[in-house]
Amino acid sequence: GSFFFCVGAKLLNRPLALIVLSDSKNDKTPYPTAMEKARNVIRVFTSKQVREGGGFLVRRVVGNPDCDPFLMLDHVGPVDYMPGEAIGAPDHPHRGFETVSYVVSGTRVHQDSAGNCGKLYPGWVQWMTAGSGVVHSEMPGDEIMLHGGRVESFQLWVNLPAKDKMIPPRYQDTPMENIPIVTEQDGKVWVKVITGESLGKKGVIETRTPITFLDIHLQPGAVFSQNVAEEFEGFAYVWHGSGYLGSERVFAKMGEVGFLGKGVNFRMEAANDQEVWILLLAGRPLREPIARHGPFVMNTWKEIEQAFDDYRSGRMGSIQGEQERFEATRVAKEKQMTNGRWQQDSKVL
C-alpha cells in the first residue's frame, strides 16, 4: 500500500487541483501504422529527490508530469540505516486509486482500518486497491528498526476508472517466489514479470486496468526488446547502471526516466561497460478528468470534498496503535537529526 501522504491542517487548507486529460474521442493524434512499430522515448527527465511519509528521501520519478494511467512512481533508497534510524509512514488515508509497493531490500509491516495486516519481504509486491477508502500504515520491519540495514523499494500509484473508484478495498500480497522470472541470452537478459507478459510468461497479479510492469536487468552490452500494446502509454526508469532506450538509443543513467512515444516494440540496451536495471511500465490510458488532492484521487472536486469529510468523520476507520507508530517515527527522525544524517541528506534536496 501507499505511504506518502499524512493528512494535517496544512494539507487540508491547500487549494484543490483539477486536471483534465484529453478525451480519447477528440484526440486526433494518429497511432502508428503497421510499418512504424518501433517505439522511441519522446523525452527524458531526471527524478527529483523529496521527503515523503515520516520524512524519508525518495526519488520522484513520475508525478510531475504523470503518465496516464500512472499517477506517481517513487524510488525509495537505497539507504543504509543505522539502528533506530529507519523512518516509516504512519497512519494515512487513500481513496480512488491503487498503490503498488515493490520491495527490493528490507522489510515492511503494513496494517489498515479494515483489519488487514502483513509483512513484505525483499522481492514481494503488494497491489492495494484503495477503492472507496482505507486508512493504512506502512512501517519498517522490527529487525530494520532495531538493528538497521538497507532499505530500497518502489511505490507506484495507478489511477482507477470512475466506475471503480468506490469499489471495496482489496489487497494482493504476492511473495517473490510467485512472481515469474525469465531469462534469455545465457542469462544476459533477466526479466521479472510483475504484471502483463514477457518472454512467454504472464504475471499473476490482477489489475483493474491493463498494465505491463516489468523489472528488466541487462548485463553489459545486452539488448532486449519488449512489445508494448500500441494503445498503451508508459515510461522506462533506469534504477541502476546506464544504457540506451528506444529505437533511437537515447542514453539514460540511474535516476533518469524516458517516456515512451507511439509504437509497439521498445528496445533497451545496456552500456558496454556496465549493467542496467530498468522498470518498464505501460498501461491503457483512462483519459478521464482527475481531481487530485493529497491522498485522494477522484473525478470531481465534490468527490474530493466528500473524501475528506468521510476521513475526518471517521467513516474510513482507524488502526489500533496509531500513536505508537507516530511516536516511533518521531524518535527515528530525532535520532537522524542528532547524528547528522538528516542534515546530510537534506543537502541533496
C-alpha positions in Angstrom: 0.0 0.0 0.0 1.0 3.6 -0.2 2.7 5.6 2.4 3.4 9.1 1.1 0.8 11.4 2.5 -0.2 12.2 6.1 -3.2 14.5 6.4 -2.8 17.6 8.5 -4.0 21.1 8.7 -1.6 22.4 6.0 -2.7 19.7 3.6 -6.4 20.3 4.2 -6.0 24.0 3.5 -4.3 23.7 0.2 -6.3 24.6 -2.9 -7.8 21.7 -4.8 -6.4 20.7 -8.2 -8.4 19.6 -11.2 -6.5 18.1 -14.1 -8.4 17.2 -17.3 -6.7 14.7 -19.6 -7.5 14.6 -23.3 -10.8 12.9 -24.3 -10.0 9.9 -26.5 -12.9 10.7 -28.8 -11.4 14.1 -29.6 -7.8 13.0 -29.6 -6.6 13.4 -33.2 -3.1 12.1 -32.6 -2.7 9.2 -35.2 -1.5 5.9 -34.0 1.5 4.4 -35.9 0.8 2.2 -38.9 2.0 -1.4 -39.1 5.2 -0.2 -40.7 6.0 2.1 -37.8 6.2 -0.2 -34.8 9.4 0.8 -33.2 8.9 2.9 -30.0 11.3 5.7 -29.2 11.4 7.8 -26.0 10.0 11.3 -26.6 11.5 12.9 -23.5 13.9 12.1 -20.6 13.6 13.5 -17.1 15.8 13.3 -14.1 14.0 12.2 -10.9 13.9 14.8 -8.1 14.6 13.9 -4.5 12.0 14.9 -2.0 11.0 13.8 1.5 7.8 11.8 2.0 5.9 9.8 4.7 7.5 10.4 8.0 10.5 12.2 6.4 12.4 9.6 4.3 14.0 10.5 1.0 12.6 9.3 -2.3 13.3 10.0 -6.0 10.1 11.3 -7.6 10.3 9.5 -10.9 6.7 10.2 -12.2 4.3 12.6 -10.7 5.0 15.9 -12.5 4.4 15.1 -15.3 2.3 12.0 -14.7 1.6 9.4 -17.4 -2.0 8.2 -17.7 -3.0 5.8 -16.0 0.0 6.2 -13.7 -0.2 9.0 -11.1 3.2 8.6 -9.4 6.3 6.5 -9.1 8.7 7.0 -6.2 12.0 5.2 -5.8 12.8 4.8 -2.0 16.5 4.5 -1.3 18.8 2.7 -1.5 19.6 3.8 2.0 21.6 2.1 4.8 20.1 2.8 8.2 21.9 2.6 11.5 19.9 1.1 14.4 16.9 3.3 15.3 17.1 5.5 12.2 14.5 3.8 9.9 11.5 6.0 9.2 8.1 4.7 8.1 4.8 6.1 7.1 2.3 6.1 9.9 -1.5 6.1 9.5 -2.8 7.9 6.4 -5.9 7.5 4.2 -6.4 6.8 0.5 -9.4 6.7 -1.9 -9.9 6.4 -5.6 -6.8 4.7 -6.9 -4.4 1.8 -6.4 -1.0 1.8 -4.7 1.7 -0.7 -5.5 4.7 -1.5 -3.3 7.7 -3.4 -4.8 10.3 -4.2 -2.1 13.9 -4.6 -3.2 15.7 -4.6 0.2 14.5 -4.5 3.8 11.1 -5.5 5.3 7.9 -3.5 5.7 4.9 -4.1 8.0 1.5 -2.9 6.8 -1.8 -2.5 8.6 -5.2 -1.0 7.6 -8.5 0.1 9.1 -10.2 -3.0 7.5 -8.2 -5.3 9.8 -5.7 -6.4 7.1 -2.0 -6.7 8.2 1.1 -8.4 7.0 4.8 -8.2 6.3 6.5 -7.6 3.0 9.9 -9.1 2.3 12.5 -8.4 -0.4 11.1 -9.3 -3.8 7.5 -9.1 -2.7 4.8 -6.9 -4.4 1.8 -5.5 -2.7 -1.0 -4.3 -5.0 -3.5 -2.4 -2.9 -6.8 -1.2 -4.4 -7.8 1.6 -2.1 -11.2 2.0 -3.8 -13.8 3.5 -1.6 -11.2 4.3 1.1 -9.0 2.9 3.7 -6.6 4.2 6.4 -3.3 2.5 6.1 0.2 2.4 7.7 3.5 1.1 6.4 6.4 0.9 8.8 9.9 -0.7 8.7 10.2 -4.3 10.0 11.3 -4.7 13.6 14.7 -6.0 12.6 15.4 -2.9 10.5 14.2 -0.6 13.3 16.3 -2.3 15.9 19.4 -3.3 14.0 19.4 -1.1 10.9 20.0 -2.3 7.4 19.5 -1.5 3.8 16.1 -0.3 2.6 15.1 0.1 -1.1 11.6 -0.1 -2.7 9.3 1.4 -5.3 5.9 3.0 -4.7 3.6 3.2 -7.7 0.2 4.9 -7.9 -2.3 3.7 -10.5 -5.5 5.6 -11.2 -8.8 3.8 -11.1 -11.5 4.5 -13.7 -14.6 6.4 -12.5 -16.7 3.2 -12.3 -14.2 1.5 -10.0 -13.3 4.4 -7.6 -15.7 3.3 -4.9 -15.3 -0.4 -5.0 -14.3 -2.2 -1.8 -10.6 -2.1 -0.9 -8.6 -5.1 -1.8 -5.0 -6.4 -1.2 -2.9 -8.7 -3.3 0.3 -9.5 -1.4 2.5 -11.6 -3.8 5.6 -13.3 -2.5 8.8 -13.3 -4.6 8.5 -17.0 -5.4 5.1 -16.4 -7.1 6.4 -13.7 -9.5 7.6 -15.2 -12.8 11.3 -14.5 -13.7 12.5 -15.4 -17.2 16.0 -15.2 -18.7 17.4 -15.4 -22.2 20.8 -14.9 -24.0 22.5 -17.2 -21.5 21.4 -15.1 -18.6 22.4 -11.8 -20.0 18.7 -10.8 -20.0 16.7 -11.2 -16.8 13.0 -10.1 -16.6 10.7 -10.2 -13.6 7.0 -10.2 -14.9 5.1 -8.3 -12.2 2.1 -7.7 -14.5 1.5 -8.2 -18.2 3.5 -10.7 -20.2 7.1 -11.1 -21.4 9.1 -13.9 -23.0 6.0 -16.1 -22.8 5.4 -15.7 -19.1 2.4 -13.9 -17.6 2.2 -12.0 -14.3 -0.1 -13.4 -11.6 -1.3 -10.1 -10.2 -4.8 -8.9 -11.3 -5.2 -5.3 -12.4 -8.3 -3.2 -12.9 -6.7 -1.6 -16.0 -4.5 -3.5 -18.4 -0.9 -2.8 -17.3 2.6 -4.1 -18.2 5.0 -3.8 -15.2 8.5 -5.4 -15.8 11.7 -5.3 -13.9 14.4 -5.8 -16.5 18.1 -6.5 -15.8 20.6 -6.4 -18.7 24.3 -7.4 -18.5 26.9 -5.1 -20.2 26.2 -4.8 -23.9 23.0 -6.9 -23.8 20.0 -5.9 -25.9 16.3 -6.7 -25.1 13.1 -5.7 -26.9 9.7 -5.8 -25.4 6.4 -5.4 -27.3 4.1 -2.9 -25.6 0.4 -2.7 -26.7 0.1 0.1 -29.2 -2.7 1.9 -27.2 -0.6 1.9 -24.0 1.2 4.9 -22.6 4.3 4.4 -20.4 7.8 5.0 -19.3 11.1 3.3 -18.6 13.0 4.1 -15.4 16.7 3.4 -15.1 17.2 2.5 -11.4 20.8 1.0 -11.6 23.6 1.5 -14.1 23.1 3.1 -17.5 22.1 2.2 -21.0 20.1 3.2 -24.1 16.3 3.4 -24.5 14.1 3.2 -27.6 14.7 2.9 -31.3 17.0 5.9 -31.4 19.1 4.6 -28.5 18.6 7.6 -26.1 21.2 7.4 -23.3 19.9 7.3 -19.7 21.6 6.7 -16.4 20.5 5.8 -12.9 17.7 8.2 -11.8 16.5 9.1 -15.3 13.2 8.2 -16.8 12.3 8.0 -20.5 8.6 8.5 -21.6 7.5 6.2 -24.5 6.4 7.5 -27.8 4.0 5.8 -30.2 4.7 2.3 -31.5 4.9 -1.3 -30.3 8.4 -2.6 -30.0 10.5 -1.0 -27.3 14.3 -1.6 -27.4 16.6 -1.5 -24.3 20.4 -1.9 -24.3 22.9 -1.9 -21.5 26.1 0.2 -21.8 29.2 -1.8 -22.9 30.9 -1.3 -19.5 28.1 -1.8 -17.0 24.8 -3.5 -16.5 21.4 -1.6 -16.4 18.3 -2.3 -14.4 15.1 -0.8 -15.9 11.5 -0.6 -14.7 9.2 -0.7 -17.7 5.7 0.4 -17.0 2.9 0.9 -19.6 -0.9 0.9 -19.4 -4.1 1.7 -21.2 -4.8 5.4 -20.6 -8.1 6.2 -18.9 -8.5 9.8 -20.4 -10.8 10.8 -17.6 -11.0 14.1 -15.6 -8.8 13.9 -12.5 -9.5 15.8 -9.2 -6.4 15.1 -7.0 -5.7 16.4 -3.6 -3.2 14.8 -1.2 -4.1 11.1 -0.6 -7.4 11.2 -2.7 -7.8 10.9 -6.4 -11.3 11.3 -7.8 -13.0 12.8 -10.9 -14.6 16.0 -9.4 -13.9 18.5 -6.6 -17.2 17.5 -4.9 -15.9 13.9 -4.6 -12.6 15.1 -3.1 -14.5 17.2 -0.5 -16.6 14.1 0.3 -13.5 12.0 0.8 -12.0 14.5 3.3 -15.4 14.7 5.1 -15.5 10.9 5.3 -12.0 10.7 6.6 -12.4 13.5 9.2 -15.7 12.0 10.5 -14.0 8.6 10.9 -16.0 6.8 8.3 -12.8 5.4 6.8 -12.0 3.8 10.2 -8.8 3.8 12.2 -6.0 1.4 13.2 -5.1 0.5 16.8 -1.7 1.7 17.8 -1.7 4.9 15.8 0.1 7.0 18.5 2.8 4.4 18.9 3.6 4.5 15.2 3.8 8.3 15.1 6.0 8.3 18.2 8.3 5.7 16.6 8.6 7.9 13.6 9.3 11.0 15.7 12.1 9.1 17.6 13.7 7.9 14.4 13.7 11.3 12.9 15.2 12.8 16.1 18.0 10.2 16.0 18.8 11.2 12.4 19.0 14.8 13.4 21.2 14.1 16.3 23.7 12.0 14.4 23.7 14.4 11.3 22.1 12.1 8.8 19.0 14.3 8.4 21.2 17.4 7.6 23.5 15.4 5.3 20.5 14.1 3.3 18.9 17.5 3.1 21.8 18.7 1.1 20.5 16.9 -2.0 17.1 18.5 -1.8 
